Amino acid sequence: KVTHVCPHVCPHGHERSTSTPKREREDFNQVALRPRHSPYPMLPVEEALDVVLRHSSTFQCSVLTPLSDGLGFVLSEDVYASLSIPPFPASVKDGYAVIAADGPGDRTVLSPVSAGTMPSVVVVAGTVSRITTGSPLPQGADAVVQVEDTELLEKTDDGVEERKVRILSTVQCGQDVRGVGFDIREGEKVLETGARLGPSELGLLAGIGTTEVKVWKKPKVAVLSTGNEVVSPGNTLGPGQIYDSNRTMLLAALRKEEYCAVDAGIATDSVESLRESISHSLDEADVLVTSGGVSMGEKDLLKPVLEKEYGATIHFGRVFMKPGKPTTFATMKFKEKPKLIFALPGNPVSSIVTFSLFVLPALRKMAGWKEPNLTCITAKLSHSIRLDPRPEYHRATLRWWTDGDDKGDPIVPTATSTGSQCSSRLLSMRTANALLVLSPRLNTAATQGSVLSPGTLVKALLL
């Protein structure tokens, strides 16, 4: 098995069948009988992603959750307001509740009105009531004059309260007053099915008295690394071993996207170890994400183990892309429960790129997102880039120039490569905020048309 090395250039063609081929190898130990060419058709990225999303949609499940736990979830039903906001005419400003028709002039100040209480005072001609922002408008008043448009004429003997003020401005009826239902009307639809709950949405729901909401359940995801050569950080490296970066990276990516992540550890290159780790993972999780063990090496056992030991359906085992050609997607039932399996390549860049392109959209689809794919925009190359025989997802840094800067376009960002795109070089992801979607060069034997020049517009998927 080869992991954490720069892959060769693969100019192979591809087919479009998604059927699962029969494996030639019945005995895992018969290395001499292993296939010399992959039996899996190579799918275009778009077709592979369509397969993933089609199967992911069948996993959607609606649950009731407390509002306090709703951050990041997606609503599975519409939400309607059970009351009007505000439920009473409310002052917009600190000032005085007045009768608009009285106009400017000297006024007697009645008892004040504060937020959180209903006023008992009644405003009549020649009087006003001091009022704070958000307080209910007292009976008789129909407008508010802000405190800045008044003068103090007389105060009480102890100097604490106001007795008389002068109104300096003319106001219209309803000025600086929010009427009943000004913000939200009773019965109004405040959020639709498919709305993702962020801080503002949660605040909106709390404002209408909601305590729990129906949302699409988020899948639980287990992350498993495979290979004799990978060791958890903190342990001593043996001969030919490296530290496992993939598991830490993928677990962090899941937590960043607010999914429950399970650390399934490392499985060695044996049927027994893989079987034990996979079964333990599927006991806990809805989705299993593995890295390594999916290429053509004699120790790449993951695909045959999934097929023979679990009866999994492998929907695709190769994708026409760089990096990430061996990416594998399978579905199965484990203890009568449906499961999704994403077997990602072992090279760390391939692993995180294919996670972003396939796993994340699938999880979003399961969680109810209407648009689960990465956001795609247009970017302009700051330098030339040589095309590959395969479609490439080139790591890049996008920069948006500010208005007035003559170095770039204030609308279209400039894309700069992060350097060597070798799939083992995780440094290429360090400053990347986008994947440039680069078409393959048409003639692999020719140099003409194999280089994109500076200023070329390309698609960019935001990370």
C-alpha positions as CSV (number, residue, x, y, z in Angstrom):
1,K,0.0,0.0,0.0
2,V,1.2,3.5,-0.8
3,T,0.2,6.4,1.3
4,H,1.6,9.9,1.9
5,V,3.4,10.0,-1.4
6,C,2.9,12.2,-4.5
7,P,0.7,10.3,-6.9
8,H,1.6,9.7,-10.5
9,V,-0.1,11.5,-13.4
10,C,-3.1,9.4,-14.6
11,P,-4.3,10.1,-18.1
12,H,-6.7,7.1,-18.2
13,G,-10.1,7.4,-19.7
14,H,-13.3,6.8,-17.7
15,E,-16.6,5.1,-18.0
16,R,-20.0,6.1,-16.6
17,S,-21.3,2.9,-15.1
18,T,-22.0,3.0,-11.4
19,S,-22.5,-0.8,-10.9
20,T,-20.4,-2.7,-8.5
21,P,-17.9,-4.9,-10.2
22,K,-17.1,-8.5,-9.0
23,R,-13.8,-8.8,-7.2
24,E,-11.3,-11.3,-8.7
25,R,-9.7,-11.9,-5.3
26,E,-11.6,-14.4,-3.2
27,D,-8.7,-15.0,-0.7
28,F,-7.3,-11.8,0.8
29,N,-3.9,-13.5,1.2
30,Q,-3.5,-14.5,-2.4
31,V,-1.5,-11.5,-3.5
32,A,-0.6,-13.0,-6.9
33,L,-4.3,-13.1,-7.8
34,R,-5.0,-9.5,-7.0
35,P,-6.3,-7.3,-10.0
36,R,-3.6,-5.5,-12.0
37,H,-6.1,-2.9,-13.1
38,S,-8.8,-1.4,-11.0
39,P,-12.2,-3.1,-11.7
40,Y,-14.0,0.0,-10.7
41,P,-15.2,2.4,-13.4
42,M,-13.9,6.0,-13.1
43,L,-16.7,8.5,-12.6
44,P,-16.6,12.2,-13.3
45,V,-16.8,14.3,-10.1
46,E,-20.3,15.7,-10.9
47,E,-21.7,12.2,-11.5
48,A,-20.1,10.8,-8.3
49,L,-21.4,13.7,-6.3
50,D,-24.9,13.1,-7.7
51,V,-24.7,9.5,-6.6
52,V,-23.7,10.6,-3.1
53,L,-26.4,13.2,-2.7
54,R,-29.1,10.8,-4.1
55,H,-28.3,8.2,-1.4
56,S,-27.8,10.8,1.3
57,S,-31.3,12.2,1.0
58,T,-32.9,8.9,2.1
59,F,-31.2,9.3,5.5
60,Q,-33.1,12.5,6.5
61,C,-34.9,12.2,9.9
62,S,-36.9,14.9,11.7
63,V,-36.5,15.3,15.4
64,L,-37.7,17.7,18.1
65,T,-34.9,19.6,19.8
66,P,-34.8,22.3,22.6
67,L,-34.3,25.8,21.2
68,S,-31.1,26.1,23.3
69,D,-29.6,23.2,21.4
70,G,-30.7,24.3,17.9
71,L,-27.6,26.2,16.7
72,G,-26.6,24.9,13.2
73,F,-29.6,22.7,12.7
74,V,-32.0,23.0,9.8
75,L,-35.8,23.4,10.3
76,S,-37.9,20.5,9.1
77,E,-41.2,22.5,9.3
78,D,-42.4,26.1,8.9
79,V,-42.7,28.2,12.1
80,Y,-45.5,30.7,12.6
81,A,-45.8,33.4,15.2
82,S,-48.2,32.7,18.1
83,L,-48.3,36.3,19.1
84,S,-47.7,39.8,17.7
85,I,-44.4,41.6,18.3
86,P,-44.7,44.0,20.0
87,P,-48.0,42.9,21.6
88,F,-48.7,46.5,22.6
89,P,-47.9,50.0,21.1
90,A,-44.3,50.6,22.2
91,S,-42.0,53.6,22.3
92,V,-39.1,53.7,20.0
93,K,-37.1,56.3,22.0
94,D,-36.5,57.7,25.4
95,G,-38.6,60.8,25.7
96,Y,-42.2,61.8,26.4
97,A,-45.5,60.2,25.4
98,V,-47.6,63.0,24.0
99,I,-50.8,63.9,22.1
100,A,-49.5,64.9,18.6
101,A,-52.3,67.4,18.1
102,D,-51.1,69.4,21.1
103,G,-48.0,70.6,19.1
104,P,-45.1,72.4,20.7
105,G,-45.5,74.1,24.1
106,D,-45.3,73.7,27.9
107,R,-46.6,70.5,29.4
108,T,-47.2,69.1,32.8
109,V,-45.3,65.8,33.4
110,L,-47.3,62.9,34.7
111,S,-46.0,59.6,36.2
112,P,-43.3,57.9,34.2
113,V,-43.7,54.8,32.2
114,S,-41.0,52.1,32.3
115,A,-40.4,49.0,30.2
116,G,-41.8,45.8,31.7
117,T,-44.9,47.4,33.3
118,M,-48.3,48.5,31.9
119,P,-49.0,52.2,32.5
120,S,-51.8,53.3,34.7
121,V,-51.5,57.0,33.8
122,V,-53.8,58.6,31.2
123,V,-52.3,61.4,29.0
124,V,-54.8,64.3,28.4
125,A,-54.4,67.6,26.6
126,G,-51.6,69.7,28.2
127,T,-49.8,66.7,29.8
128,V,-47.1,64.3,28.8
129,S,-45.7,61.1,30.4
130,R,-42.0,60.4,30.6
131,I,-41.3,57.1,28.8
132,T,-38.3,54.8,28.1
133,T,-37.5,52.8,24.9
134,G,-39.7,49.7,24.6
135,S,-42.3,50.8,27.1
136,P,-46.0,50.5,26.4
137,L,-47.6,53.8,25.2
138,P,-50.0,55.1,27.9
139,Q,-53.7,55.6,27.2
140,G,-54.4,58.9,25.5
141,A,-50.9,59.3,24.0
142,D,-50.4,58.8,20.2
143,A,-46.8,59.8,19.7
144,V,-43.4,60.2,21.4
145,V,-41.1,63.2,21.5
146,Q,-37.4,62.3,22.0
147,V,-35.8,63.8,25.1
148,E,-33.4,65.8,23.0
149,D,-36.4,67.9,21.7
150,T,-37.4,69.1,25.1
151,E,-36.4,71.6,27.8
152,L,-36.8,71.3,31.6
153,L,-39.0,74.1,33.0
154,E,-39.7,73.1,36.5
155,K,-38.6,70.3,38.9
156,T,-39.9,69.0,42.2
157,D,-38.8,70.6,45.5
158,D,-36.3,67.8,46.2
159,G,-34.9,68.3,42.6
160,V,-35.5,64.6,41.7
161,E,-38.5,64.6,39.4
162,E,-39.7,66.8,36.6
163,R,-42.9,68.9,36.9
164,K,-43.0,70.7,33.7
165,V,-41.1,70.5,30.3
166,R,-41.3,72.4,27.1
167,I,-41.9,70.4,23.9
168,L,-39.8,72.0,21.1
169,S,-40.8,70.0,18.1
170,T,-43.9,69.1,16.1
171,V,-44.7,65.4,15.8
172,Q,-47.1,63.4,13.7
173,C,-49.5,60.9,15.1
174,G,-47.7,57.5,15.5
175,Q,-44.2,59.1,15.4
176,D,-41.6,57.0,17.2
177,V,-44.2,54.4,18.2
178,R,-44.2,50.7,17.1
179,G,-47.7,49.6,16.7
180,V,-49.0,46.1,17.6
181,G,-47.5,43.6,15.2
182,F,-45.1,46.2,13.8
183,D,-42.2,43.7,13.8
184,I,-44.1,40.4,13.6
185,R,-47.9,39.8,13.1
186,E,-49.6,37.0,14.9
187,G,-49.9,34.0,12.5
188,E,-47.1,35.3,10.3
189,K,-44.6,32.7,9.0
190,V,-41.3,33.7,10.5
191,L,-39.1,30.8,9.3
192,E,-39.5,28.3,6.5
193,T,-38.6,24.6,6.3
194,G,-35.0,24.4,5.3
195,A,-33.9,27.5,7.2
196,R,-30.6,27.0,9.0
197,L,-30.7,28.1,12.6
198,G,-28.0,30.7,13.3
199,P,-27.9,33.2,16.2
200,S,-30.4,35.6,14.6
201,E,-32.9,32.8,13.8
202,L,-32.6,31.4,17.3
203,G,-33.2,34.9,18.7
204,L,-36.2,35.3,16.4
205,L,-37.7,32.1,17.6
206,A,-37.1,33.0,21.3
207,G,-38.8,36.3,20.7
208,I,-42.1,34.6,19.8
209,G,-41.9,32.3,22.8
210,T,-40.6,29.2,21.1
211,T,-39.0,26.6,23.4
212,E,-38.4,23.7,21.0
213,V,-38.3,23.2,17.2
214,K,-38.5,20.4,14.7
215,V,-35.2,20.0,12.8
216,W,-33.5,17.5,10.6
217,K,-31.3,15.3,12.7
218,K,-27.6,15.7,12.1
219,P,-25.7,12.5,11.3
220,K,-23.1,11.2,13.7
221,V,-19.8,10.5,12.0
222,A,-17.0,8.2,12.9
223,V,-13.4,8.8,11.5
224,L,-11.1,5.8,11.1
225,S,-7.5,5.8,9.8
226,T,-6.1,2.7,8.3
227,G,-2.5,1.4,7.8
228,N,0.4,-0.3,9.5
229,E,2.5,2.8,8.8
230,V,0.4,5.4,10.7
231,V,0.8,6.1,14.4
232,S,-1.1,8.5,16.7
233,P,1.0,11.5,17.8
234,G,2.5,11.0,21.2
235,N,3.6,7.5,20.4
236,T,7.1,6.5,19.3
237,L,7.6,6.0,15.6
238,G,8.8,2.6,14.5
239,P,10.7,1.8,11.3
240,G,8.8,3.0,8.2
241,Q,6.1,4.7,10.3
242,I,4.7,8.2,10.2
243,Y,2.3,10.2,12.4
244,D,-1.4,10.0,11.6
245,S,-2.5,13.5,10.5
246,N,-5.7,12.5,8.7
247,R,-7.7,11.6,11.7
248,T,-7.0,14.8,13.6
249,M,-7.7,16.8,10.4
250,L,-11.0,15.1,9.5
251,L,-12.3,15.2,13.1
252,A,-11.5,18.9,13.3
253,A,-13.2,19.5,9.9
254,L,-16.4,17.8,11.3
255,R,-16.4,19.7,14.5
256,K,-15.9,23.0,12.6
257,E,-19.0,22.2,10.7
258,E,-20.9,21.4,13.9
259,Y,-21.3,17.6,13.4
260,C,-20.9,15.0,16.2
261,A,-17.5,13.3,15.5
262,V,-16.4,10.0,16.8
263,D,-12.7,9.1,16.9
264,A,-12.5,5.5,15.8
265,G,-8.7,5.2,16.0
266,I,-6.4,3.3,13.7
267,A,-7.0,0.0,12.0
268,T,-4.0,-2.0,10.8
269,D,-3.8,-3.7,7.4
270,S,-5.5,-6.9,8.3
271,V,-9.1,-8.2,7.7
272,E,-9.6,-8.8,11.4
273,S,-8.5,-5.3,12.5
274,L,-10.6,-3.6,9.8
275,R,-13.6,-5.7,10.6
276,E,-13.4,-4.9,14.3
277,S,-12.8,-1.2,13.8
278,I,-15.6,-0.9,11.2
279,S,-18.1,-2.8,13.3
280,H,-17.3,-0.7,16.4
281,S,-17.6,2.5,14.3
282,L,-21.0,1.6,12.8
283,D,-22.3,0.7,16.3
284,E,-21.9,4.4,17.2
285,A,-22.2,6.4,14.0
286,D,-24.5,6.9,10.9
287,V,-21.6,7.6,8.6
288,L,-18.1,6.2,8.6
289,V,-15.2,8.1,7.0
290,T,-12.0,6.2,6.5
291,S,-8.6,7.2,5.0
292,G,-6.2,4.9,3.3
293,G,-6.5,1.4,2.1
294,V,-8.4,2.1,-1.1
295,S,-5.8,2.1,-3.9
296,M,-4.1,-0.9,-5.7
297,G,-1.6,-2.0,-3.1
298,E,-1.6,-5.5,-1.7
299,K,-2.6,-4.2,1.7
300,D,-5.4,-2.1,0.4
301,L,-8.1,-4.3,1.8
302,L,-10.9,-1.8,2.6
303,K,-13.0,-2.3,-0.5
304,P,-13.1,-6.1,-0.5
305,V,-13.7,-6.1,3.2
306,L,-16.7,-3.9,2.8
307,E,-18.1,-6.0,0.0
308,K,-17.3,-9.5,1.4
309,E,-17.6,-9.0,5.1
310,Y,-20.5,-6.6,5.2
311,G,-22.3,-7.0,1.9
312,A,-21.8,-3.3,1.2
313,T,-22.8,-1.8,-2.2
314,I,-19.8,0.1,-3.6
315,H,-21.4,2.8,-5.8
316,F,-18.0,4.0,-7.1
317,G,-14.4,3.2,-6.4
318,R,-12.6,5.7,-8.5
319,V,-13.2,9.3,-9.5
320,F,-11.7,11.2,-12.5
321,M,-10.0,13.9,-10.5
322,K,-6.8,15.1,-8.9
323,P,-6.2,14.7,-6.1
324,G,-8.5,11.9,-4.9
325,K,-8.8,9.3,-7.7
326,P,-9.3,6.2,-5.4
327,T,-12.2,7.9,-3.5
328,T,-14.8,5.3,-2.7
329,F,-18.5,5.6,-1.7
330,A,-20.6,2.7,-0.3
331,T,-23.9,2.1,1.4
332,M,-24.9,-0.8,3.6
333,K,-27.2,-2.0,6.4
334,F,-25.6,-2.7,9.7
335,K,-27.8,-4.3,12.4
336,E,-30.8,-3.3,10.2
337,K,-29.8,0.3,10.1
338,P,-28.7,2.1,6.9
339,K,-25.1,3.4,6.8
340,L,-23.0,5.6,4.5
341,I,-19.3,4.8,4.0
342,F,-16.7,7.2,2.6
343,A,-13.4,5.6,2.0
344,L,-11.0,8.4,1.2
345,P,-7.4,8.2,-0.1
346,G,-4.6,8.1,2.5
347,N,-2.6,11.1,1.2
348,P,-3.6,13.9,3.6
349,V,-4.4,16.5,0.9
350,S,-6.5,14.0,-1.1
351,S,-8.3,13.1,2.1
352,I,-9.3,16.7,3.1
353,V,-10.1,17.7,-0.5
354,T,-12.4,14.7,-1.1
355,F,-13.9,15.3,2.3
356,S,-14.8,18.8,1.2
357,L,-16.2,17.7,-2.2
358,F,-18.1,14.6,-1.2
359,V,-18.5,14.0,2.5
360,L,-19.4,17.5,3.6
361,P,-22.2,17.9,1.0
362,A,-23.6,14.5,2.0
363,L,-23.7,15.4,5.7
364,R,-25.3,18.7,4.8
365,K,-27.9,16.9,2.7
366,M,-28.7,14.5,5.5
367,A,-29.0,17.5,7.9
368,G,-31.6,19.2,5.6
369,W,-29.5,21.8,3.7
370,K,-31.2,23.0,0.6
371,E,-27.9,23.8,-1.1
372,P,-25.4,21.3,0.3
373,N,-22.5,21.8,-2.1
374,L,-19.6,24.2,-1.6
375,T,-20.2,27.7,-2.8
376,C,-18.8,28.3,-6.3
377,I,-17.6,31.7,-7.5
378,T,-15.5,33.1,-10.3
379,A,-11.8,34.0,-9.6
380,K,-9.0,35.4,-11.7
381,L,-5.6,33.7,-11.8
382,S,-2.7,35.9,-10.7
383,H,-0.2,33.7,-12.5
384,S,-0.1,30.9,-15.0
385,I,-1.1,27.3,-14.1
386,R,-0.2,24.1,-16.0
387,L,-3.2,21.9,-16.6
388,D,-3.2,18.2,-15.7
389,P,-4.6,15.3,-17.7
390,R,-7.2,14.9,-14.9
391,P,-9.6,17.6,-13.7
392,E,-7.7,19.3,-10.8
393,Y,-8.9,20.8,-7.6
394,H,-6.1,23.2,-7.1
395,R,-5.5,24.7,-3.7
396,A,-5.4,28.5,-3.8
397,T,-5.7,31.6,-1.8
398,L,-8.3,34.2,-2.9
399,R,-7.8,37.9,-2.3
400,W,-10.5,40.5,-2.7
401,W,-9.0,43.9,-3.5
402,T,-10.5,47.0,-1.9
403,D,-12.1,49.8,-4.0
404,G,-9.6,52.2,-5.4
405,D,-6.8,49.7,-5.5
406,D,-5.5,49.4,-9.0
407,K,-3.9,46.0,-8.4
408,G,-7.0,44.0,-8.9
409,D,-10.7,43.9,-9.5
410,P,-12.9,44.9,-6.5
411,I,-15.5,42.3,-7.5
412,V,-13.6,39.3,-8.9
413,P,-11.1,37.9,-6.4
414,T,-7.5,37.1,-7.5
415,A,-6.4,33.5,-7.0
416,T,-2.9,32.5,-6.1
417,S,-1.7,28.9,-5.9
418,T,-0.5,27.6,-2.5
419,G,2.5,26.1,-4.3
420,S,3.3,22.4,-4.9
421,Q,0.1,20.5,-5.3
422,C,1.6,17.1,-4.4
423,S,-1.2,15.2,-2.5
424,S,1.2,14.4,0.4
425,R,2.0,18.1,1.0
426,L,-0.5,19.3,3.6
427,L,1.3,22.7,3.6
428,S,-0.6,23.4,0.4
429,M,-3.8,23.5,2.5
430,R,-2.4,25.9,5.1
431,T,-3.5,29.2,3.6
432,A,-6.0,27.8,1.1
433,N,-9.5,29.2,1.2
434,A,-10.6,27.8,-2.1
435,L,-10.2,25.0,-4.6
436,L,-9.8,26.1,-8.2
437,V,-11.8,23.8,-10.5
438,L,-9.4,23.3,-13.5
439,S,-10.4,21.4,-16.6
440,P,-8.1,18.6,-17.9
441,R,-6.0,19.4,-20.8
442,L,-7.6,17.9,-23.9
443,N,-4.5,16.4,-25.5
444,T,-2.2,14.7,-23.0
445,A,0.7,14.5,-25.6
446,A,0.6,18.1,-26.6
447,T,1.7,21.2,-24.8
448,Q,-0.7,23.6,-26.7
449,G,-3.6,24.6,-24.4
450,S,-2.0,23.0,-21.4
451,V,-1.2,26.2,-19.5
452,L,-3.7,28.8,-18.2
453,S,-2.4,32.3,-18.5
454,P,-2.5,35.0,-15.8
455,G,-5.9,36.8,-15.8
456,T,-7.8,33.7,-16.8
457,L,-11.2,33.4,-15.1
458,V,-11.8,30.0,-13.4
459,K,-14.4,28.5,-11.0
460,A,-13.4,28.5,-7.4
461,L,-15.1,26.5,-4.6
462,L,-14.9,28.3,-1.2
463,L,-13.5,26.3,1.7
